Structure formats: structure tokens, C-alpha cells
Amino acid sequence: MSSLLKTTAITKHYGALLVTDQVSLDIQHGELHAIIGPNGAGKTTLINQLSGELKSDSGQVFFDGQDVTSLGIHSRARQGLLRSYQITSVFDDFTVRENATLAALGAKKHAFVFWKTLLDDADATLAADEAILAAGLKKRAHVKASELGYGERRQLELAMALAARPKFLLLDEPMAGMSVQESAAVVELLQSLKRKYTILLVEHDMNAVFALADRISVLVYGRILMTGSPEEIRGNEEVRSVYLGDEEIGA
């Protein structure tokens, strides 16, 4: 397998505080790669660096064989590197389908004509319909976003990211605030997306991580402690001592 996203020693300081410390990742085409770590480990900063929202102080980011280190979030998104849940805004007065269509239009290289009827763009509506189906919202396509439950709203945000036809999805805690039933539904949804998309998942729900991930990287104090299969991570004593503790996870 070849790399789709690769970083070499990316680092970020906030004043004297070192937040990410020479982080090197190598994420393969079609892989679901998870990043775990305690609060304050630097996970959000790392996601911001990967998406282009935050410029690294040093190091490089390569995406699909190109050096994108100098590119911002919108330029990386147009190349197919999308961060779900933060890159889109849901419009409450629009339907699920209209929201997804807007997201598809926004991903195009050329601005759409505002006075043109939203649903007249055949390519955008096709992308939206495919994304809604993939996100499990087909039966809710014509429901206004304001009428969706919390879990469904998160599904819509994912559909909006998928409508942009990404090559790579950065998912930052997609199950945060969800009930057990809602989390289970998202795990099932992400299972259905595996191999169709390359995914980097940051998530605190360890059962979800161990059920979904092909490989896991453990981030501690801004550094990658280790990367390995779920079995390797689960069985590593150092990982348990600094993060997992005595909790039996993913078993």
C-alpha cells in the first residue's frame, strides 16, 4: 500500500509550550487510522496542522504525493483532504439534501452562481444524494436540519463532508456527546465507509477505536509514543501505564 498522508517531524509551539513534538505519521490508502491520547496530548493541535487550519513551526506534510505544507485549509480541502465536523456549517432552515448540495458546490474549484437554483446543478445534487445515502440519511433527505436529532445532525455533517468527494477524511471525535445507541450507529456507519475512504479518526471512545481502526497511534505530551495494530496497542505495557491504565478496552 502507498501513503496518502505523510508527515515528517511536524512541530507546533505556543510560546514556550511545545504542543506537538516532531510528529511523523504515514497513513496508507484505504486505511482507517486512529489517534488516541490523554487530554492535553496535542490531538486537536495535530488535527489542525493536518487540515491546514494551523501552520506548523517546522516539519512537512505530504498529501497524495505532493508537499502541501504551505497550503491552508481550503486549498487542502480542494485537493481532497477534508476535516469533517469543523469544515462545514449546517444551515437549519435548509433540508438535509440542500445542505449536502451546498457542501458539494462549495468543494468545486469555481464559485457557483448564487442566483442559479441550488438544485439545478446536476453534479452537485448527485454528489449530495450519494453522500446522504452513505451517511444513512436517505429517508431524511427532505427534512429540515433544524428537525434532526443530535445524532442525525452529526450524520448530516458527515454527509456534507462526503458530498465534497474527499480522498481523505479527518474525523475529530465524531461520537462526542452521543448516547450509547447513537455511538453504535456511527460505528456501524464508519465500518461501511472503510476502504471507500482513507480516514484518520480522533476519538475518546476506546471501544469504537478498537472496533474500527486498522492501526492506532498513541500521542502523549505531543509525541507519538507508538503506532501499531489494535492488538499491539492493547498489549503494550507502556501505553497502559501512560494512558490506558487498568481499563480493559476493546476486548
N, C-alpha and C positions, 0 to 999 in steps of 0.2 A: 504493500500500500504506500502511496506517496503522501507527503504532507500537504494539507490545505492551509493550515495556520501554523506558523512557527515564530517563536520569539527567541531572541538571544540576549540574555542578561539585561532585560528591561528593569529600570530602577526609577523610583519616584521618592523625592523628599518633600516634606512640608517644613520649611525652615530646617531646624536641626533634627527633626523627626524623620527617620528612614521608614517609609511605609511599605514599599516593595523593594526587594533587595536582589538584583540580578536574577530575575525570574526567567527561566528558559523552559519553553513548552514546545511540544511537537505533536500536533493533532492531525490524525490521518483522515483522508477522505472517507466519509461514511461512518465515522466513529462517534459514539456518544461518550464524551469525556467529562468527568465531574471534578469540580474543585471543592474541597471541604477544608474546614479550619475553624478554630475558635473565634469568637467575637474579637475584633481588633487585629485579626491576622493580616488584613490588607486585601481581602477578596473584592470588595466594592471598588477600591482603587485600581486593582488589576483589571477588572472588567471595563472600567472607564478607559484604561490605557489600551486595551484590545479593541474597543469600539471606536477609538479616536476621539472620544469626548475629552480625554485628558492627555496632554503631551508628556511623554516620558522625559526624564532628565538625561538618560543615557540608554543605550541598547537599541535593538532594531525589531521591527515587526514585519513579517513576510506573509502575504496572503496570496494564495494561488500562484505562487512562484514570483510575485512582484514585491518589491520593497515598498510598503505603504506607511513607513514610519512617519513621514512628514504630512500624511493626509489626515484631514479632520473627519468627524463622524459622518457627515453627509457624503463625502467622497468615498469613504469605505463602504457605506451602505449601498451606494450606486454600483459598487463592484461586487456586491452580494454578501457583504459581512454586516449582518443586522443584529441589533440588540433589541430583543422583544421586551415589552412592558415599559421601557423608558423611551423608546424612539417614537412611539405613537401616542396620539391623544384621541380618546373616544369622544365622539360627538353625541350627546344624549338624545338630541332631537332627530337624529338620523337612524335609519334602520340598520340592522346588522349588515345587510348587503351593501347599503350605501356607504357605511364606514369602511368596509373592506375594499370597495371600489375606489374610494378616495385614497386609501393606502396604496393601491395598485397604481393609480395615476401619479401619486407623489414619487413613486420609485422610478418613473420614466425620466430619461435624460432631458427631455424638453418639457417645459411647463404646459399644462393643459389650458384650454381656453375656458375662462370662468363662465362665460355666458352660454357655453355649449351645455346641453342637458347632460347631467352626470352619467346617466346610464346609456348614452349614445356611443360610448367608447367600447367597442366590442371586445377588444383585447383585455381591457381593464375589468370588464364585467366577467369575462371568462376566468381570469386570474382570481377574481373575488369569489366566484362560485366554487372553484376548485379548492380555495383556501377554507371556505366555510364548511365544505364537505369534510375536508381533512381535519378540521378543528371540532367536528361533531356538532355543528350548529345548523345543519341544513333545515331542520324543522322550525328554526327560529329566525330564518333569513329575513323575514318581513316584520319582525318585531323591533320596536324602537329600543335603542341601547338603554334608555332610562328604565325600561321594564325588566331588564335582565337581573338575575340574582348575582351575587358576588362571584361565584364560581364560573357562571356563564360569561360574566364580563371579562374575566381573565382569559377564557376561551376566545372571546372576541379579539382581545389584544393579540393573542397568538395568531388568530386568523388574519389580522391586519398585517402582521409581520410576514406570514406565509404568502399573502397576496402580492407582496413585493418580489416574490420568486427568488428568495435568497439562496446562496450556496452554503451559507454558514449561519447558524443561529446561536446567539449568546442569550441564555436564559438565566436571569438573575432572580432566584428564589420564586419560581412560579407558583409554589404551593403555600406561600406565606399567608397566614390568616385564614386558611381554608379548614373546613371541617374534615373529619376522617373520610367521609363519603366523597367529598369534593376532591380531596387529595388522591384518593383511589382512582377517581375518574381521570384526573390529569396524568397519573402514572400510566393508565391504560392508553390514553391519547398519545403520550410520548413514546410508548412502546410501538405504536402504529406508525410513528414518524421516523423511527430508527432505520438507518440505511437510505432513506429517501433524502435526508438532510444530514449534514455534519452538525453536531450540536455540542456546545460547551455549557454545562449545567452547573450553576452555583446554587446549593440547596442545603438547608439545615436538617431536613427530614432524612435521617440516615437510612431508614428502611427503603425509601424511594430511591436514594442514591445507589444503594447496593442492589436493588432490583433492576435498575436501568443501565448503569454505567458499564462500558467496556473496560475503561481504565479510570483510575482516580488519582488525582494529585492532591497531596496534603500540604496546605500553606500554613506556616507557623512563623509569626513575627516577620512576615514579609518575604520569607524564603520557602522554596519548595523543599520540604523535608524528605518526601519520597513520592515516586509515581509507580503505580503497579496495578495489577488486576484487583478486583474486589476481594478475592481470596487472599492475595498478598497483603493488602491493606488491613484486612480484618485480623490477620495473624501476626502482624508486626508489633512487637512489644513496645518499641519506641513511639509508634503512633498512638498506641493505647495510653502510654504514660503521659503524653503531652496533650492529647485531645480526647480520645475516646473513653479513657478511664476504664472502669469495670463494666460499662454498659455493654450488654450483648446486642449487637446490631446486625441487621441484615441476615440473621440466621433463619 
